[in-house]
Amino acid sequence: MGEKMSRRPYVREVPPTSWYFRMPRYMRYMAREVTSIFIGIYTALLLCGLANLSAGPEKWDSFIKSLQAPSSVIFHWLALAFALYNSFTWFNVAPKALPLQFGEELAPDSVVAGGHYVIWVLLSIFILFWAGVF
Amino acid sequence: MAKSNKPIIWGTFAAGGEIVSLVMPVIILLTLLAATGHVPTVFSYETMHAFAAGWFGKLVLFVILFLSLWSQAHRLRITCFDFGLRADTLVAIVMYVLAAAGSIATVVFLARI
């Protein structure tokens, strides 16, 4: 089978590891995909913090100290940048993912996205205030 | 109609995406402040321990960690596929086992506090 194929089907070459370099919008899609790597590692870091919190004051204090290592500071800046990108892109597609319907009418996209931004900013300010940052 | 477990997966994925988008940047900002030497008062052992000891604090920490673990596991699975790692079943098993282990660890640590 297959040695004497009478027809030659058209095979579109899609390089599995570098397809996203072809178009800017593929690159933007992949940039959003990469945010999951940083947020995933950061979630593991939070879990590590919880483990140290449950292990007593000495362990907790050494965990907070270990955050001040240069590699940790660099990781935090990167994680913050990727998390912000993740949030912006999520809120921007929110009107498509979560359309709000009132009777026959759909709420305008700007209301759904804008509402998310307002809740995001208020919640962030509240958490900073609660944490004693200001 | 055919039964499907997709609503459960997608529900977690969507709730995870929403919670992660809303709270992750500010939580990262808090630990970044700690990392640069400006440790927020909430990160003193007494304050943090008191927060995690109450039922409300436990609930908040569990919801954030649980949803983040599962939504990132699901997204990482897709990210691996997009970067050309096509062993999807293996990747899915590894990711979901990690998320499940992380969820169990969260419950165990919270129960100890």
gemmi code that builds the backbone of each chain (N, CA, C; Angstrom):
import gemmi

chains = {
    "A": [
        ("MET", (0.843, -1.216, 0.000), (0.000, 0.000, 0.000), (0.864, 1.246, 0.000)),
        ("GLY", (0.491, 2.171, -0.798), (1.135, 3.470, -0.770), (2.366, 3.578, -1.645)),
        ("GLU", (2.851, 2.436, -2.155), (4.057, 2.529, -2.988), (3.722, 3.044, -4.384)),
        ("LYS", (2.547, 2.638, -4.863), (2.141, 3.112, -6.187), (0.888, 3.961, -6.061)),
        ("MET", (1.061, 5.135, -5.524), (-0.087, 6.026, -5.378), (-0.357, 6.700, -6.717)),
        ("SER", (-1.581, 6.586, -7.195), (-1.907, 7.220, -8.458), (-2.156, 8.711, -8.283)),
        ("ARG", (-2.630, 9.058, -7.055), (-2.866, 10.483, -6.822), (-1.831, 11.007, -5.839)),
        ("ARG", (-1.475, 12.242, -6.005), (-0.567, 12.855, -5.044), (-1.330, 13.945, -4.292)),
        ("PRO", (-1.795, 13.608, -3.084), (-2.584, 14.599, -2.349), (-1.733, 15.813, -1.981)),
        ("TYR", (-2.373, 16.973, -1.963), (-1.660, 18.200, -1.585), (-1.467, 18.202, -0.070)),
        ("VAL", (-0.222, 18.223, 0.359), (0.076, 18.278, 1.790), (0.606, 19.673, 2.112)),
        ("ARG", (-0.143, 20.377, 2.964), (0.282, 21.725, 3.333), (1.276, 21.589, 4.484)),
        ("GLU", (2.479, 22.080, 4.279), (3.518, 21.952, 5.304), (3.251, 22.929, 6.445)),
        ("VAL", (3.069, 22.390, 7.641), (2.953, 23.242, 8.824), (4.053, 22.826, 9.790)),
        ("PRO", (5.121, 23.611, 9.895), (6.183, 23.235, 10.835), (5.650, 23.259, 12.268)),
        ("PRO", (5.631, 22.110, 12.954), (4.959, 22.037, 14.254), (5.598, 22.885, 15.351)),
        ("THR", (6.908, 23.199, 15.206), (7.543, 23.950, 16.300), (7.782, 25.423, 15.977)),
        ("SER", (7.516, 25.840, 14.740), (7.821, 27.246, 14.411), (6.729, 27.920, 13.584)),
        ("TRP", (5.532, 27.325, 13.583), (4.441, 27.861, 12.752), (4.049, 29.284, 13.116)),
        ("TYR", (4.236, 29.640, 14.402), (3.729, 30.933, 14.875), (4.571, 32.126, 14.448)),
        ("PHE", (5.756, 31.847, 13.811), (6.563, 32.978, 13.337), (5.994, 33.562, 12.040)),
        ("ARG", (4.983, 32.882, 11.475), (4.497, 33.298, 10.162), (3.716, 34.600, 10.168)),
        ("MET", (2.986, 34.828, 11.243), (2.106, 36.001, 11.258), (2.113, 36.655, 12.626)),
        ("PRO", (2.037, 38.003, 12.646), (2.033, 38.710, 13.935), (0.919, 38.233, 14.868)),
        ("ARG", (-0.252, 37.911, 14.312), (-1.332, 37.516, 15.234), (-1.091, 36.130, 15.828)),
        ("TYR", (-0.350, 35.281, 15.100), (0.049, 34.000, 15.694), (1.015, 34.250, 16.847)),
        ("MET", (1.909, 35.240, 16.658), (2.875, 35.583, 17.707), (2.156, 36.112, 18.948)),
        ("ARG", (1.117, 36.935, 18.732), (0.364, 37.476, 19.883), (-0.350, 36.340, 20.613)),
        ("TYR", (-0.873, 35.396, 19.830), (-1.529, 34.234, 20.431), (-0.535, 33.461, 21.305)),
        ("MET", (0.686, 33.239, 20.764), (1.688, 32.482, 21.510), (2.186, 33.254, 22.723)),
        ("ALA", (2.274, 34.582, 22.601), (2.681, 35.401, 23.754), (1.698, 35.178, 24.899)),
        ("ARG", (0.412, 35.078, 24.560), (-0.600, 34.833, 25.599), (-0.462, 33.417, 26.159)),
        ("GLU", (-0.118, 32.454, 25.268), (0.079, 31.077, 25.717), (1.220, 30.992, 26.728)),
        ("VAL", (2.306, 31.746, 26.448), (3.503, 31.700, 27.304), (3.188, 32.213, 28.715)),
        ("THR", (2.193, 33.104, 28.851), (1.867, 33.616, 30.189), (1.513, 32.466, 31.136)),
        ("SER", (0.976, 31.352, 30.589), (0.587, 30.229, 31.449), (1.806, 29.571, 32.084)),
        ("ILE", (2.977, 29.645, 31.419), (4.199, 29.069, 31.996), (4.583, 29.857, 33.255)),
        ("PHE", (4.586, 31.199, 33.119), (4.992, 32.029, 34.246), (3.980, 31.958, 35.390)),
        ("ILE", (2.683, 32.006, 35.054), (1.667, 31.954, 36.104), (1.664, 30.569, 36.753)),
        ("GLY", (1.951, 29.529, 35.959), (2.039, 28.173, 36.509), (3.171, 28.053, 37.514)),
        ("ILE", (4.366, 28.561, 37.148), (5.508, 28.510, 38.071), (5.207, 29.347, 39.315)),
        ("TYR", (4.570, 30.509, 39.105), (4.258, 31.375, 40.239), (3.273, 30.703, 41.199)),
        ("THR", (2.299, 29.953, 40.633), (1.346, 29.224, 41.476), (2.086, 28.204, 42.338)),
        ("ALA", (3.104, 27.543, 41.751), (3.926, 26.590, 42.515), (4.659, 27.325, 43.642)),
        ("LEU", (5.110, 28.558, 43.351), (5.791, 29.371, 44.367), (4.847, 29.702, 45.527)),
        ("LEU", (3.586, 30.038, 45.184), (2.588, 30.332, 46.220), (2.344, 29.102, 47.098)),
        ("LEU", (2.270, 27.948, 46.434), (2.049, 26.689, 47.163), (3.219, 26.425, 48.110)),
        ("CYS", (4.434, 26.733, 47.639), (5.645, 26.603, 48.447), (5.557, 27.532, 49.662)),
        ("GLY", (5.049, 28.746, 49.443), (4.857, 29.694, 50.541), (3.884, 29.159, 51.578)),
        ("LEU", (2.793, 28.558, 51.101), (1.793, 27.987, 52.009), (2.394, 26.839, 52.825)),
        ("ALA", (3.235, 26.024, 52.165), (3.905, 24.913, 52.858), (4.769, 25.461, 53.990)),
        ("ASN", (5.518, 26.548, 53.715), (6.386, 27.148, 54.722), (5.595, 27.810, 55.841)),
        ("LEU", (4.438, 28.389, 55.475), (3.581, 29.010, 56.495), (3.087, 27.957, 57.484)),
        ("SER", (2.756, 26.770, 56.941), (2.241, 25.711, 57.814), (3.365, 25.058, 58.634)),
        ("ALA", (4.641, 25.331, 58.259), (5.772, 24.689, 58.934), (6.325, 25.516, 60.091)),
        ("GLY", (5.749, 26.712, 60.327), (6.185, 27.497, 61.477), (6.902, 28.785, 61.112)),
        ("PRO", (7.102, 29.665, 62.136), (7.655, 31.008, 61.899), (9.046, 31.024, 61.260)),
        ("GLU", (9.952, 30.107, 61.686), (11.309, 30.138, 61.125), (11.289, 29.858, 59.632)),
        ("LYS", (10.531, 28.805, 59.275), (10.431, 28.426, 57.855), (9.815, 29.563, 57.039)),
        ("TRP", (8.771, 30.207, 57.593), (8.098, 31.296, 56.882), (9.068, 32.453, 56.653)),
        ("ASP", (9.815, 32.835, 57.705), (10.750, 33.952, 57.569), (11.843, 33.644, 56.555)),
        ("SER", (12.312, 32.380, 56.534), (13.362, 32.060, 55.561), (12.777, 32.021, 54.144)),
        ("PHE", (11.485, 31.701, 54.026), (10.826, 31.760, 52.709), (10.785, 33.203, 52.204)),
        ("ILE", (10.371, 34.135, 53.077), (10.312, 35.550, 52.689), (11.715, 36.046, 52.316)),
        ("LYS", (12.741, 35.607, 53.095), (14.130, 35.977, 52.777), (14.538, 35.442, 51.408)),
        ("SER", (14.141, 34.174, 51.138), (14.558, 33.544, 49.875), (13.955, 34.254, 48.666)),
        ("LEU", (12.830, 34.980, 48.891), (12.235, 35.737, 47.776), (13.164, 36.849, 47.311)),
        ("GLN", (14.083, 37.273, 48.205), (14.933, 38.422, 47.881), (16.184, 38.061, 47.082)),
        ("ALA", (16.307, 36.793, 46.704), (17.426, 36.396, 45.829), (17.270, 37.079, 44.473)),
        ("PRO", (18.400, 37.468, 43.840), (18.315, 38.174, 42.539), (17.480, 37.428, 41.496)),
        ("SER", (17.641, 36.095, 41.425), (16.877, 35.333, 40.431), (15.375, 35.437, 40.709)),
        ("SER", (15.012, 35.488, 42.000), (13.603, 35.609, 42.373), (13.050, 36.979, 41.977)),
        ("VAL", (13.873, 38.028, 42.167), (13.427, 39.382, 41.804), (13.187, 39.456, 40.295)),
        ("ILE", (14.124, 38.917, 39.509), (13.973, 38.922, 38.044), (12.715, 38.138, 37.645)),
        ("PHE", (12.544, 36.953, 38.264), (11.356, 36.149, 37.948), (10.075, 36.914, 38.264)),
        ("HIS", (10.065, 37.621, 39.401), (8.869, 38.370, 39.786), (8.513, 39.457, 38.769)),
        ("TRP", (9.550, 40.196, 38.287), (9.271, 41.237, 37.280), (8.687, 40.614, 36.012)),
        ("LEU", (9.280, 39.490, 35.569), (8.776, 38.814, 34.367), (7.354, 38.306, 34.600)),
        ("ALA", (7.145, 37.667, 35.759), (5.826, 37.111, 36.067), (4.776, 38.221, 36.117)),
        ("LEU", (5.149, 39.377, 36.676), (4.204, 40.498, 36.749), (3.838, 40.979, 35.345)),
        ("ALA", (4.858, 41.121, 34.483), (4.601, 41.580, 33.109), (3.695, 40.598, 32.367)),
        ("PHE", (3.991, 39.302, 32.486), (3.176, 38.298, 31.786), (1.772, 38.207, 32.384)),
        ("ALA", (1.654, 38.352, 33.707), (0.333, 38.296, 34.343), (-0.523, 39.483, 33.910)),
        ("LEU", (0.116, 40.670, 33.780), (-0.630, 41.846, 33.320), (-1.110, 41.641, 31.882)),
        ("TYR", (-0.218, 41.084, 31.033), (-0.594, 40.814, 29.642), (-1.762, 39.825, 29.599)),
        ("ASN", (-1.690, 38.806, 30.452), (-2.762, 37.811, 30.536), (-4.080, 38.472, 30.941)),
        ("SER", (-4.017, 39.371, 31.925), (-5.239, 40.023, 32.398), (-5.841, 40.917, 31.317)),
        ("PHE", (-5.000, 41.752, 30.684), (-5.505, 42.652, 29.635), (-6.172, 41.862, 28.517)),
        ("THR", (-5.501, 40.798, 28.043), (-6.062, 40.042, 26.923), (-7.346, 39.319, 27.356)),
        ("TRP", (-7.389, 38.851, 28.609), (-8.599, 38.168, 29.100), (-9.772, 39.135, 29.159)),
        ("PHE", (-9.538, 40.330, 29.722), (-10.638, 41.298, 29.847), (-11.097, 41.777, 28.471)),
        ("ASN", (-10.167, 41.865, 27.524), (-10.542, 42.336, 26.194), (-11.424, 41.338, 25.449)),
        ("VAL", (-11.264, 40.028, 25.726), (-12.148, 39.066, 25.066), (-13.381, 38.738, 25.915)),
        ("ALA", (-13.444, 39.304, 27.126), (-14.575, 39.025, 28.016), (-15.942, 39.249, 27.346)),
        ("PRO", (-16.118, 40.320, 26.546), (-17.429, 40.510, 25.899), (-17.819, 39.335, 24.993)),
        ("LYS", (-16.828, 38.648, 24.418), (-17.123, 37.490, 23.560), (-17.390, 36.244, 24.405)),
        ("ALA", (-16.622, 36.100, 25.497), (-16.731, 34.896, 26.321), (-17.916, 34.973, 27.274)),
        ("LEU", (-18.259, 36.180, 27.696), (-19.310, 36.358, 28.706), (-20.275, 37.460, 28.260)),
        ("PRO", (-21.057, 37.212, 27.175), (-21.971, 38.254, 26.729), (-23.142, 38.387, 27.702)),
        ("LEU", (-23.424, 39.611, 28.120), (-24.525, 39.834, 29.063), (-25.762, 40.247, 28.286)),
        ("GLN", (-26.866, 39.529, 28.535), (-28.083, 39.826, 27.809), (-29.124, 40.424, 28.744)),
        ("PHE", (-29.720, 41.544, 28.323), (-30.820, 42.151, 29.080), (-32.043, 42.145, 28.178)),
        ("GLY", (-32.983, 41.243, 28.436), (-34.143, 41.106, 27.555), (-33.679, 40.655, 26.181)),
        ("GLU", (-33.978, 41.459, 25.179), (-33.567, 41.117, 23.819), (-32.187, 41.660, 23.496)),
        ("GLU", (-31.747, 42.618, 24.312), (-30.527, 43.359, 23.983), (-29.290, 42.722, 24.614)),
        ("LEU", (-28.159, 42.782, 23.898), (-26.872, 42.407, 24.474), (-26.189, 43.674, 24.964)),
        ("ALA", (-25.575, 43.570, 26.133), (-24.832, 44.729, 26.641), (-23.677, 45.018, 25.678)),
        ("PRO", (-23.385, 46.320, 25.411), (-22.282, 46.645, 24.499), (-20.949, 46.092, 25.011)),
        ("ASP", (-20.062, 45.756, 24.080), (-18.749, 45.199, 24.439), (-18.011, 46.078, 25.446)),
        ("SER", (-18.108, 47.411, 25.238), (-17.352, 48.330, 26.095), (-17.829, 48.239, 27.542)),
        ("VAL", (-19.116, 47.951, 27.755), (-19.644, 47.858, 29.118), (-19.092, 46.615, 29.815)),
        ("VAL", (-19.084, 45.471, 29.096), (-18.601, 44.216, 29.691), (-17.102, 44.305, 29.982)),
        ("ALA", (-16.318, 44.751, 28.983), (-14.864, 44.875, 29.187), (-14.573, 45.941, 30.239)),
        ("GLY", (-15.245, 47.101, 30.128), (-15.036, 48.206, 31.068), (-15.369, 47.794, 32.493)),
        ("GLY", (-16.463, 47.049, 32.653), (-16.857, 46.565, 33.977), (-15.774, 45.707, 34.600)),
        ("HIS", (-15.169, 44.849, 33.761), (-14.075, 43.999, 34.251), (-12.893, 44.845, 34.721)),
        ("TYR", (-12.555, 45.869, 33.926), (-11.419, 46.725, 34.303), (-11.697, 47.452, 35.615)),
        ("VAL", (-12.940, 47.955, 35.782), (-13.287, 48.686, 37.007), (-13.173, 47.748, 38.221)),
        ("ILE", (-13.762, 46.527, 38.103), (-13.702, 45.562, 39.211), (-12.249, 45.206, 39.511)),
        ("TRP", (-11.449, 45.010, 38.451), (-10.033, 44.647, 38.592), (-9.268, 45.710, 39.386)),
        ("VAL", (-9.440, 46.988, 38.987), (-8.706, 48.081, 39.641), (-9.145, 48.216, 41.102)),
        ("LEU", (-10.476, 48.194, 41.339), (-10.976, 48.349, 42.715), (-10.498, 47.205, 43.604)),
        ("LEU", (-10.577, 45.975, 43.081), (-10.149, 44.806, 43.860), (-8.654, 44.872, 44.171)),
        ("SER", (-7.854, 45.282, 43.160), (-6.402, 45.379, 43.366), (-6.073, 46.425, 44.424)),
        ("ILE", (-6.749, 47.586, 44.360), (-6.504, 48.639, 45.355), (-6.907, 48.143, 46.740)),
        ("PHE", (-8.059, 47.449, 46.811), (-8.515, 46.920, 48.095), (-7.496, 45.939, 48.685)),
        ("ILE", (-6.980, 45.028, 47.838), (-6.016, 44.024, 48.334), (-4.724, 44.704, 48.800)),
        ("LEU", (-4.250, 45.719, 48.044), (-3.038, 46.453, 48.444), (-3.264, 47.141, 49.788)),
        ("PHE", (-4.468, 47.737, 49.951), (-4.799, 48.429, 51.198), (-4.858, 47.435, 52.351)),
        ("TRP", (-5.527, 46.300, 52.109), (-5.656, 45.229, 53.110), (-4.283, 44.673, 53.530)),
        ("ALA", (-3.366, 44.609, 52.547), (-2.034, 44.064, 52.813), (-1.130, 45.067, 53.526)),
        ("GLY", (-1.634, 46.301, 53.696), (-0.861, 47.306, 54.418), (0.201, 47.993, 53.591)),
        ("VAL", (0.015, 47.986, 52.225), (0.999, 48.658, 51.370), (0.846, 50.170, 51.493)),
        ("PHE", (-0.406, 50.636, 51.663), (-0.629, 52.066, 51.937), (-1.837, 52.259, 52.843)),
    ],
    "B": [
        ("MET", (-29.248, 13.486, 24.037), (-27.997, 14.210, 23.812), (-26.838, 13.479, 24.508)),
        ("ALA", (-25.708, 13.432, 23.843), (-24.540, 12.738, 24.400), (-24.053, 13.451, 25.656)),
        ("LYS", (-23.704, 12.649, 26.642), (-23.165, 13.244, 27.865), (-21.709, 13.632, 27.639)),
        ("SER", (-21.305, 14.697, 28.271), (-19.937, 15.176, 28.085), (-19.427, 15.736, 29.389)),
        ("ASN", (-18.136, 15.515, 29.660), (-17.566, 16.103, 30.875), (-16.965, 17.473, 30.578)),
        ("LYS", (-17.138, 17.955, 29.342), (-16.524, 19.229, 28.972), (-17.013, 20.420, 29.798)),
        ("PRO", (-18.325, 20.497, 30.139), (-18.756, 21.657, 30.928), (-17.975, 21.806, 32.231)),
        ("ILE", (-17.630, 20.673, 32.889), (-16.895, 20.740, 34.156), (-15.496, 21.294, 33.905)),
        ("ILE", (-14.820, 20.730, 32.901), (-13.474, 21.204, 32.553), (-13.533, 22.678, 32.163)),
        ("TRP", (-14.480, 23.026, 31.306), (-14.544, 24.402, 30.818), (-14.973, 25.374, 31.898)),
        ("GLY", (-15.844, 24.916, 32.799), (-16.268, 25.772, 33.900), (-15.080, 26.143, 34.777)),
        ("THR", (-14.253, 25.147, 35.094), (-13.063, 25.393, 35.912), (-12.094, 26.292, 35.177)),
        ("PHE", (-11.959, 26.028, 33.869), (-11.054, 26.807, 33.028), (-11.471, 28.281, 33.005)),
        ("ALA", (-12.782, 28.515, 32.836), (-13.286, 29.889, 32.752), (-13.201, 30.587, 34.105)),
        ("ALA", (-13.623, 29.891, 35.174), (-13.556, 30.488, 36.515), (-12.099, 30.755, 36.881)),
        ("GLY", (-11.216, 29.820, 36.513), (-9.786, 29.989, 36.771), (-9.241, 31.193, 36.027)),
        ("GLY", (-9.602, 31.312, 34.755), (-9.142, 32.448, 33.954), (-9.575, 33.764, 34.556)),
        ("GLU", (-10.808, 33.800, 35.032), (-11.369, 35.032, 35.604), (-10.650, 35.401, 36.911)),
        ("ILE", (-10.549, 34.423, 37.818), (-9.922, 34.693, 39.122), (-8.442, 35.042, 38.953)),
        ("VAL", (-7.741, 34.272, 38.106), (-6.317, 34.528, 37.880), (-6.120, 35.931, 37.303)),
        ("SER", (-6.960, 36.303, 36.332), (-6.833, 37.630, 35.719), (-7.096, 38.734, 36.731)),
        ("LEU", (-8.067, 38.506, 37.632), (-8.439, 39.555, 38.583), (-7.427, 39.719, 39.716)),
        ("VAL", (-6.905, 38.608, 40.259), (-6.093, 38.742, 41.480), (-4.598, 38.454, 41.318)),
        ("MET", (-4.191, 37.717, 40.258), (-2.782, 37.334, 40.173), (-1.830, 38.533, 40.070)),
        ("PRO", (-2.120, 39.546, 39.208), (-1.159, 40.656, 39.132), (-0.892, 41.323, 40.485)),
        ("VAL", (-1.949, 41.525, 41.285), (-1.747, 42.230, 42.555), (-1.033, 41.324, 43.573)),
        ("ILE", (-1.290, 40.003, 43.512), (-0.566, 39.093, 44.424), (0.924, 39.066, 44.042)),
        ("ILE", (1.213, 39.034, 42.732), (2.613, 39.066, 42.284), (3.256, 40.380, 42.734)),
        ("LEU", (2.495, 41.479, 42.643), (3.023, 42.779, 43.082), (3.390, 42.730, 44.567)),
        ("LEU", (2.557, 42.074, 45.381), (2.833, 41.967, 46.822), (4.124, 41.198, 47.087)),
        ("THR", (4.299, 40.037, 46.403), (5.534, 39.279, 46.666), (6.735, 39.958, 46.003)),
        ("LEU", (6.483, 40.737, 44.926), (7.580, 41.514, 44.330), (8.068, 42.561, 45.325)),
        ("LEU", (7.117, 43.219, 46.026), (7.492, 44.194, 47.058), (8.333, 43.513, 48.138)),
        ("ALA", (7.897, 42.310, 48.545), (8.667, 41.554, 49.548), (10.047, 41.203, 48.994)),
        ("ALA", (10.091, 40.842, 47.700), (11.359, 40.444, 47.083), (12.339, 41.608, 46.991)),
        ("THR", (11.803, 42.842, 46.860), (12.692, 43.998, 46.749), (12.930, 44.658, 48.110)),
        ("GLY", (12.545, 43.967, 49.195), (12.878, 44.449, 50.530), (11.799, 45.275, 51.204)),
        ("HIS", (10.706, 45.614, 50.453), (9.610, 46.383, 51.062), (8.496, 45.409, 51.459)),
        ("VAL", (8.773, 44.594, 52.474), (7.841, 43.507, 52.832), (6.525, 44.094, 53.356)),
        ("PRO", (5.378, 43.834, 52.681), (4.091, 44.337, 53.182), (3.778, 43.750, 54.556)),
        ("THR", (3.071, 44.538, 55.391), (2.816, 44.100, 56.772), (2.063, 42.769, 56.833)),
        ("VAL", (1.264, 42.473, 55.793), (0.478, 41.231, 55.798), (1.385, 39.996, 55.803)),
        ("PHE", (2.643, 40.168, 55.357), (3.546, 39.018, 55.271), (4.309, 38.737, 56.561)),
        ("SER", (3.949, 39.440, 57.655), (4.539, 39.022, 58.933), (3.905, 37.682, 59.290)),
        ("TYR", (4.654, 36.827, 59.985), (4.157, 35.478, 60.252), (2.827, 35.497, 61.001)),
        ("GLU", (2.718, 36.373, 62.013), (1.506, 36.408, 62.834), (0.279, 36.759, 61.987)),
        ("THR", (0.402, 37.814, 61.163), (-0.742, 38.261, 60.358), (-1.154, 37.200, 59.343)),
        ("MET", (-0.160, 36.673, 58.622), (-0.453, 35.695, 57.572), (-1.015, 34.411, 58.178)),
        ("HIS", (-0.437, 34.000, 59.313), (-0.897, 32.775, 59.965), (-2.331, 32.953, 60.478)),
        ("ALA", (-2.631, 34.138, 61.042), (-3.978, 34.400, 61.543), (-4.983, 34.385, 60.391)),
        ("PHE", (-4.563, 34.951, 59.234), (-5.451, 34.966, 58.056), (-5.741, 33.543, 57.595)),
        ("ALA", (-4.679, 32.731, 57.471), (-4.839, 31.365, 56.958), (-5.471, 30.439, 57.988)),
        ("ALA", (-5.532, 30.878, 59.274), (-6.125, 30.029, 60.311), (-7.643, 30.147, 60.313)),
        ("GLY", (-8.183, 31.297, 59.874), (-9.636, 31.493, 59.838), (-10.268, 30.790, 58.646)),
        ("TRP", (-11.554, 30.475, 58.732), (-12.216, 29.742, 57.644), (-12.276, 30.584, 56.378)),
        ("PHE", (-12.445, 31.907, 56.530), (-12.542, 32.766, 55.347), (-11.221, 32.804, 54.588)),
        ("GLY", (-10.121, 32.957, 55.342), (-8.792, 32.958, 54.727), (-8.481, 31.641, 54.036)),
        ("LYS", (-8.844, 30.546, 54.714), (-8.641, 29.212, 54.117), (-9.399, 29.099, 52.793)),
        ("LEU", (-10.650, 29.570, 52.813), (-11.485, 29.481, 51.609), (-10.867, 30.294, 50.470)),
        ("VAL", (-10.438, 31.531, 50.782), (-9.844, 32.403, 49.765), (-8.592, 31.750, 49.172)),
        ("LEU", (-7.692, 31.288, 50.056), (-6.443, 30.678, 49.590), (-6.719, 29.418, 48.769)),
        ("PHE", (-7.691, 28.607, 49.226), (-7.993, 27.378, 48.496), (-8.558, 27.679, 47.112)),
        ("VAL", (-9.512, 28.596, 47.035), (-10.145, 28.920, 45.740), (-9.100, 29.439, 44.759)),
        ("ILE", (-8.230, 30.370, 45.224), (-7.218, 30.936, 44.328), (-6.254, 29.847, 43.842)),
        ("LEU", (-5.719, 29.053, 44.784), (-4.735, 28.033, 44.397), (-5.364, 26.939, 43.542)),
        ("PHE", (-6.547, 26.457, 43.933), (-7.208, 25.375, 43.200), (-7.505, 25.794, 41.756)),
        ("LEU", (-8.133, 26.960, 41.601), (-8.504, 27.401, 40.247), (-7.272, 27.718, 39.411)),
        ("SER", (-6.267, 28.334, 40.034), (-5.050, 28.654, 39.287), (-4.336, 27.379, 38.846)),
        ("LEU", (-4.232, 26.401, 39.757), (-3.570, 25.133, 39.419), (-4.237, 24.475, 38.209)),
        ("TRP", (-5.574, 24.345, 38.240), (-6.258, 23.615, 37.176), (-6.291, 24.396, 35.872)),
        ("SER", (-6.476, 25.718, 35.957), (-6.530, 26.451, 34.684), (-5.137, 26.544, 34.059)),
        ("GLN", (-4.081, 26.676, 34.900), (-2.730, 26.721, 34.314), (-2.337, 25.350, 33.773)),
        ("ALA", (-2.755, 24.268, 34.459), (-2.447, 22.915, 33.966), (-3.064, 22.716, 32.583)),
        ("HIS", (-4.318, 23.131, 32.448), (-5.022, 22.986, 31.168), (-4.376, 23.844, 30.077)),
        ("ARG", (-4.002, 25.082, 30.457), (-3.384, 25.976, 29.474), (-1.990, 25.484, 29.088)),
        ("LEU", (-1.232, 24.964, 30.077), (0.117, 24.456, 29.769), (0.051, 23.262, 28.821)),
        ("ARG", (-1.000, 22.436, 28.994), (-1.189, 21.296, 28.099), (-1.330, 21.790, 26.649)),
        ("ILE", (-2.152, 22.827, 26.468), (-2.365, 23.365, 25.120), (-1.101, 24.061, 24.619)),
        ("THR", (-0.402, 24.766, 25.526), (0.840, 25.451, 25.148), (1.874, 24.444, 24.653)),
        ("CYS", (2.001, 23.297, 25.334), (2.928, 22.247, 24.892), (2.587, 21.799, 23.479)),
        ("PHE", (1.306, 21.597, 23.220), (0.870, 21.166, 21.884), (1.231, 22.226, 20.847)),
        ("ASP", (0.990, 23.486, 21.177), (1.255, 24.577, 20.233), (2.740, 24.737, 19.945)),
        ("PHE", (3.596, 24.364, 20.920), (5.038, 24.455, 20.698), (5.594, 23.207, 20.020)),
        ("GLY", (4.707, 22.280, 19.633), (5.122, 21.136, 18.840), (5.277, 19.844, 19.594)),
        ("LEU", (4.957, 19.852, 20.903), (5.010, 18.617, 21.677), (3.661, 17.908, 21.513)),
        ("ARG", (3.638, 16.912, 20.621), (2.346, 16.356, 20.205), (1.911, 15.130, 21.007)),
        ("ALA", (2.667, 14.766, 22.053), (2.259, 13.625, 22.894), (1.199, 14.105, 23.876)),
        ("ASP", (0.027, 14.454, 23.335), (-0.985, 15.155, 24.134), (-1.486, 14.351, 25.332)),
        ("THR", (-1.699, 13.029, 25.134), (-2.228, 12.215, 26.243), (-1.251, 12.216, 27.420)),
        ("LEU", (0.037, 12.032, 27.105), (1.067, 12.023, 28.150), (1.130, 13.369, 28.855)),
        ("VAL", (1.168, 14.458, 28.049), (1.236, 15.814, 28.620), (0.023, 16.069, 29.498)),
        ("ALA", (-1.165, 15.675, 29.020), (-2.401, 15.895, 29.775), (-2.338, 15.169, 31.117)),
        ("ILE", (-1.861, 13.912, 31.093), (-1.777, 13.140, 32.336), (-0.829, 13.827, 33.313)),
        ("VAL", (0.367, 14.222, 32.821), (1.359, 14.877, 33.693), (0.774, 16.155, 34.293)),
        ("MET", (0.163, 17.000, 33.453), (-0.368, 18.290, 33.925), (-1.488, 18.106, 34.952)),
        ("TYR", (-2.441, 17.217, 34.636), (-3.580, 17.055, 35.533), (-3.177, 16.349, 36.834)),
        ("VAL", (-2.183, 15.447, 36.749), (-1.689, 14.813, 37.983), (-1.020, 15.867, 38.871)),
        ("LEU", (-0.234, 16.779, 38.239), (0.399, 17.864, 39.000), (-0.668, 18.751, 39.654)),
        ("ALA", (-1.710, 19.090, 38.884), (-2.777, 19.945, 39.426), (-3.485, 19.243, 40.582)),
        ("ALA", (-3.734, 17.932, 40.429), (-4.406, 17.182, 41.494), (-3.520, 17.109, 42.731)),
        ("ALA", (-2.217, 16.846, 42.526), (-1.281, 16.782, 43.656), (-1.212, 18.133, 44.352)),
        ("GLY", (-1.172, 19.212, 43.574), (-1.142, 20.561, 44.139), (-2.393, 20.865, 44.939)),
        ("SER", (-3.548, 20.405, 44.441), (-4.819, 20.636, 45.147), (-4.825, 19.908, 46.484)),
        ("ILE", (-4.347, 18.649, 46.465), (-4.309, 17.860, 47.709), (-3.334, 18.515, 48.694)),
        ("ALA", (-2.158, 18.939, 48.181), (-1.163, 19.595, 49.039), (-1.751, 20.858, 49.663)),
        ("THR", (-2.517, 21.630, 48.882), (-3.146, 22.852, 49.402), (-4.041, 22.521, 50.594)),
        ("VAL", (-4.877, 21.484, 50.434), (-5.791, 21.088, 51.517), (-4.997, 20.659, 52.749)),
        ("VAL", (-3.929, 19.858, 52.529), (-3.123, 19.363, 53.653), (-2.460, 20.523, 54.395)),
        ("PHE", (-1.827, 21.446, 53.652), (-1.147, 22.583, 54.299), (-2.140, 23.460, 55.052)),
        ("LEU", (-3.311, 23.715, 54.419), (-4.316, 24.562, 55.080), (-4.837, 23.895, 56.349)),
        ("ALA", (-4.974, 22.564, 56.313), (-5.480, 21.843, 57.491), (-4.491, 21.917, 58.648)),
        ("ARG", (-3.170, 22.045, 58.327), (-2.137, 22.092, 59.376), (-2.065, 23.449, 60.061)),
        ("ILE", (-2.614, 24.490, 59.392), (-2.492, 25.848, 59.945), (-3.587, 26.112, 60.984)),
    ],
}
model = gemmi.Model(1)
for chain_id, residues in chains.items():
    chain = gemmi.Chain(chain_id)
    for i, (resn, *xyz) in enumerate(residues, 1):
        res = gemmi.Residue()
        res.name, res.seqid = resn, gemmi.SeqId(i, " ")
        for name, pos in zip(("N", "CA", "C"), xyz):
            atom = gemmi.Atom()
            atom.name, atom.element = name, gemmi.Element(name[0])
            atom.pos, atom.b_iso = gemmi.Position(*pos), 0.0
            res.add_atom(atom)
        chain.add_residue(res)
    model.add_chain(chain)
structure = gemmi.Structure()
structure.add_model(model)
structure.setup_entities()
